[in-house]
Amino acid sequence: MERFFQIKEQLPLRERSYTDQQGQQKVFVSTGFVLTDGINTVFAEAVGDMARALDQQKPNQQLPHLVDYELSCREWQDSQQQRRFENMVRITKMA
């Protein structure tokens, strides 16, 4: 999907180490954005090379940006074993 958004806030780049399922050490890189289209406000995250590129680029917060993004939903159980859901927005491109 794509939509024009204005950046309300760009969070700092974060790097987190983890061990994958094969026991290999990996680094997860991400940067978060609070985006608005004037009506809706969402938190979206860029990961990997896209996160690094946007961190270096520091997109202008005064201008609207065409953002390509993917929506996904994650299901999980809370501490009381209740089903919970979380929506995630991942930035795949920003111009």
Protein Blocks (a to p, Z undefined) as FASTA:
>chain_A
ZZddddfbdcdddddddddfkopacddddddddddehlaccddddehjllmmmmmnopaf
kbccdddddddddddddfkopacdddddddfbdZZ
